[in-house]
Amino acid sequence: ILGPTVYRPIAEYFSTPVFLLLSLVWIFLFFLNDLYRLEWDVSRFDKIMRVTKVITFGIIVISILTTDFQRSLSGSQIFSLLLYWFSLVILINSGRLIIIEIEKRLKIFEYSPKKTLIIGCNDFGKGILQDIRNNPHLIFDVVGFVSRKSKEREFEGKPVLGNYSDLPALIHQHKIEEILITLPESATEDFMKILSLCEAQQVKIKMPPGSHEVFVGQQHKLVSHAYLQIFSESMVLWQWVIKRLFDIFASLAALIILSPFYLITAVYIGLKFRKSVFFKIPILGKNAIPFGMYVFRITHAPYDYDKNMLYVGTGPSPERLKGYLNFLYKSRFYKLPQLFNVLLGDMSLIGPRPEPLEWYSQYQSSLRFLHRRLTVRPGITGLAQVKYHYELSQKILQERVKFDIFYIENMALRMDLRVLIRTLLLIFKKPPSASANGVPVMKK
């Protein structure tokens, strides 16, 4: 039952300290949702929808916080909230559209012309260039073409600057910001080679729809000019904040709950080896920054990538270990000190499997997109870890990296939750062998 409606002068809503407080809250909320970036290649409709969703969420939270559940809801409260929501949606979106129009007309900031390379001297590339020339809203400043063998000097009035292997140098020389790949579906190997050469160069990589849309199972983002962006960001700031907060609280809770296990294990290892209880394994972390990953000591021998890789799960047979040490190895409980790394911010609960620098050096030439794993924190568990269990054949390593890339390109809190649940289930259930997936298994 609604109470009587009371109307107040609109000036009252702008003259109280609450208005200033709400303004600061909205600024912070927009910042958490990356709404202060006005990407030129995202449609205005999508921009409006993102802003409207954030405003709607904020209004719902405000209505819950300001509702007195002991009293009936008055009509003036409902009217005020609806008016507030409507005013914010109209005013903020209108203001953003005006800013976008100014930037677009003046060709400044995000709407300045983007120096672009088109890869592929073919009919596909010809059509793309023609589309750019006929559509002023496509702000690609085409510097030139890149072809497979670069026999031509010129294509459609633009210079052919080189071949695929020249791409990293061309990107730096011409300060390229965007790359358009216009290869046919049959050119899979060329496509993969181009991606591996370009994606580490801090450029946006795009392609028209209908071409190579299935790339290691990844979901592409369709931008406003109908090109698919590869390696697009999938999480906004507030999701990263929640992921990190969950890592902190979950690892802290696990450390407290498991403190008796840590104490018993530490005493046992200390008495057996008369050495430090923990090993610190040098691992390459986010942004290729090395850190020491904590594990329990389970052998006398120190960690060595060439001679003793036991501590990264690829060492001698567990039959060499006896009793409690064998239990720690088989159960993977010797890795539980990694929770300290999660708490310190070196690792996450969910992410690519942590690997040492030597591992990256060994496989960087044979495993494509390996350094993409270094764009996020390594994890205690992850999508690849629950899919494949540390087998060493080259084929499985390639599959693991594909799953790592898929996870990174499609990161979401719900995916982390699914991986975490899957991990907990695997603790109490023997995981299926990789051969069940059609992949040969090499035993540890």
PEDA-V907183 format. One record per residue. SS is DSSP state (helix for helix, strand for strand, loop for the rest). Layout:
ss = <SS:SS>
This chain:
ss = <loop:loop:strand:loop:loop:loop:loop:loop:loop:loop:helix:helix:helix:helix:loop:loop:helix:helix:helix:helix:helix:helix:helix:helix:helix:helix:helix:helix:helix:helix:helix:helix:loop:loop:loop:loop:loop:loop:loop:loop:loop:loop:loop:helix:helix:helix:helix:helix:helix:helix:helix:helix:helix:helix:helix:helix:helix:helix:helix:helix:helix:helix:helix:helix:helix:helix:loop:loop:loop:loop:loop:loop:loop:strand:helix:helix:helix:helix:helix:helix:helix:helix:helix:helix:helix:helix:helix:helix:helix:helix:helix:helix:helix:helix:helix:helix:helix:helix:helix:helix:helix:helix:helix:helix:helix:helix:loop:loop:helix:helix:helix:loop:loop:strand:strand:strand:strand:strand:strand:loop:loop:loop:helix:helix:helix:helix:helix:helix:helix:helix:helix:helix:helix:helix:loop:loop:loop:loop:loop:strand:strand:strand:strand:strand:strand:strand:loop:loop:loop:loop:loop:loop:loop:strand:strand:loop:loop:strand:strand:strand:strand:strand:loop:helix:helix:helix:helix:helix:helix:helix:helix:helix:helix:helix:loop:loop:loop:strand:strand:strand:strand:loop:loop:loop:loop:loop:loop:helix:helix:helix:helix:helix:helix:helix:helix:helix:helix:helix:loop:loop:loop:loop:loop:strand:strand:strand:strand:strand:loop:loop:loop:loop:loop:loop:loop:loop:loop:loop:loop:loop:strand:strand:loop:loop:loop:loop:strand:strand:strand:strand:loop:loop:loop:loop:loop:loop:helix:helix:helix:helix:helix:helix:helix:helix:helix:helix:helix:helix:helix:helix:helix:helix:helix:helix:helix:helix:helix:loop:helix:helix:helix:helix:helix:helix:helix:helix:helix:helix:helix:helix:helix:helix:helix:loop:loop:loop:loop:strand:strand:strand:strand:strand:strand:strand:loop:helix:helix:helix:loop:strand:strand:strand:strand:strand:strand:strand:loop:loop:loop:loop:loop:loop:loop:strand:loop:loop:loop:strand:loop:helix:helix:helix:loop:loop:loop:loop:loop:helix:helix:helix:loop:loop:helix:helix:helix:helix:helix:helix:helix:helix:helix:loop:helix:helix:helix:loop:loop:helix:helix:helix:helix:helix:helix:helix:loop:loop:strand:strand:strand:strand:loop:loop:strand:loop:loop:loop:helix:helix:helix:helix:helix:helix:helix:loop:loop:loop:loop:loop:loop:helix:helix:helix:helix:helix:helix:loop:loop:strand:strand:strand:strand:loop:helix:helix:helix:helix:helix:loop:loop:loop:loop:loop:loop:helix:helix:helix:helix:helix:helix:helix:helix:helix:helix:helix:helix:helix:helix:helix:helix:loop:loop:loop:helix:helix:helix:helix:helix:helix:helix:helix:helix:helix:helix:helix:helix:helix:helix:loop:loop:loop:loop:loop:loop:helix:helix:helix:helix:loop:loop:loop:loop:loop:loop:loop>
